[in-house]
């Protein structure tokens, strides 16, 4: 388990998809305190879950549209 901020999570997602890092904005934002699950097996990363925030209910954060 690793706790992190949104930008490092988005960077990791861009690297394993594989996408160029300059296309990272297309990945969208992950809410604060959300759950993202990445798995590594047989030399390969897979994305299991990204930005799940059901446990936060009305406390879920979103990135403002003007950012």
C-alpha positions as CSV (number, residue, x, y, z in Angstrom):
1,X,0.0,0.0,0.0
2,X,1.2,3.5,-0.8
3,X,-0.5,6.8,0.0
4,X,0.1,9.6,-2.5
5,X,-1.2,12.8,-4.0
6,X,-3.1,13.0,-7.3
7,X,-0.2,14.0,-9.6
8,X,2.1,11.1,-8.8
9,X,-0.9,8.7,-9.2
10,X,-1.7,10.3,-12.6
11,X,2.0,10.1,-13.6
12,X,2.1,6.4,-12.7
13,X,-1.1,5.8,-14.7
14,X,0.4,7.6,-17.7
15,X,3.6,5.6,-17.6
16,X,1.9,2.1,-17.4
17,X,-0.8,2.7,-20.0
18,X,1.6,3.7,-21.9
19,X,1.1,7.3,-22.7
20,X,3.4,10.2,-23.0
21,X,3.6,12.3,-19.8
22,X,2.5,15.4,-21.8
23,X,-0.8,13.6,-22.4
24,X,-1.4,13.2,-18.6
25,X,-4.2,15.8,-18.6
26,X,-6.4,13.4,-20.6
27,X,-6.3,11.0,-17.6
28,X,-8.5,13.2,-15.5
29,X,-8.2,13.9,-11.8
30,X,-8.4,11.6,-8.9
31,X,-10.2,12.9,-5.8
32,X,-8.4,13.5,-2.5
33,X,-8.4,10.4,-0.3
34,X,-9.6,8.2,-3.2
35,X,-8.5,4.6,-3.8
36,X,-6.4,3.7,-6.9
37,X,-5.2,0.1,-7.2
38,X,-2.3,-0.8,-9.5
39,X,-1.0,-4.4,-9.7
40,X,2.4,-5.8,-10.8
41,X,2.6,-9.3,-12.0
42,X,4.9,-11.2,-14.4
43,X,6.7,-8.0,-15.3
44,X,3.6,-6.1,-16.2
45,X,1.6,-3.3,-14.5
46,X,-2.2,-3.3,-14.7
47,X,-4.8,-0.8,-13.5
48,X,-7.4,-2.4,-11.2
49,X,-9.2,0.7,-9.9
50,X,-8.8,4.5,-10.3
51,X,-10.0,7.2,-8.1
52,X,-12.8,5.3,-6.2
53,X,-14.2,7.7,-3.7
54,X,-17.5,6.1,-2.7
55,X,-16.4,5.9,1.0
56,X,-16.2,9.8,1.0
57,X,-19.8,10.4,0.1
58,X,-20.4,14.2,0.1
59,X,-16.8,14.8,1.2
60,X,-15.5,13.8,-2.3
61,X,-13.3,16.5,-3.8
62,X,-13.4,17.5,-7.5
63,X,-11.1,19.6,-9.6
64,X,-12.9,23.0,-10.5
65,X,-13.7,23.3,-14.2
66,X,-11.5,26.4,-14.6
67,X,-8.3,24.6,-13.6
